[in-house]
Amino acid sequence: GGGGGYLKDLKARLPNDKGRLDSLRPSPGRPASARPEVLNDTITEFYGKVWEEEQTGSTFGDIGRYLRGYSKRVPADLRPLMPGEDEVVEEIHRTNDSCAGPDGIPFALYRADVLAGGEVAAVLARIIRTLAEGAKGPVAFNRARLFLIAKTDSLLVKDTRPISVTDAANRIVAGCLARAVTPALQAFLDPAQKGFCPGRIGTEHVHGL
């Protein structure tokens, strides 16, 4: 199949020097620990400060005043449509076999349900409509598994890169919404915005100079 299977198998056979991060230290002068309760305290203390709610940001009044003077509008022909069951099915078919979230349900189960004519796509479409109406998502919908990837061999928590993995349902819903709004955003965003925009290349700024 184009060599993809061979390359994937070859990659799996290559040596991997990124060992499992099974212990952490909170600071250079402190010992590393692999005890779950100590790891929890170390991670919570460090990333709790990183992710704590900002108290000095703009007020609703500030945001309102800014938006009242904002003249850009999304073109009528690009206004996002509500993703329905068909769009959810398409998004499920696009999934891979990446890590499951806190509920442990893999993408493969969603794909199997769709192939069997199950109701999971209809359920997720209803969740999207409910969220669009302003309601809150299901309990724990945004909870995630936290993975820390070592950037160095120091074992310091500050030298890790966090990745949060939500449930497959959350990622399918997010994918549907992203695909729905992307065409409008592509037309809405200033041409100077290059990062994270399909078809736009950051080096164009360099060439422009």
Sequence and secondary structure as in RCSB ss.txt:
>XXXX:A:sequence
GGGGGYLKDLKARLPNDKGRLDSLRPSPGRPASARPEVLNDTITEFYGKVWEEEQTGSTFGDIGRYLRGYSKRVP
ADLRPLMPGEDEVVEEIHRTNDSCAGPDGIPFALYRADVLAGGEVAAVLARIIRTLAEGAKGPVAFNRARLFLIA
KTDSLLVKDTRPISVTDAANRIVAGCLARAVTPALQAFLDPAQKGFCPGRIGTEHVHGL
>XXXX:A:secstr
 TTHHHHHHHHHHS         BBSSTTS  B  HHHHHHHHHHHHHHHHS  SSS  HHHHHHHHHT      
GGG      HHHHHHHHHH  S    TT   HHHHHHHHHTT SHHHHHHHHHHHHHTT   STTTT EEEEEEE
SSSS BGGGEEEEEEE HHHHHHHHHHHHHHHHHHHHHS TT  TT TT  TTHHHHH 
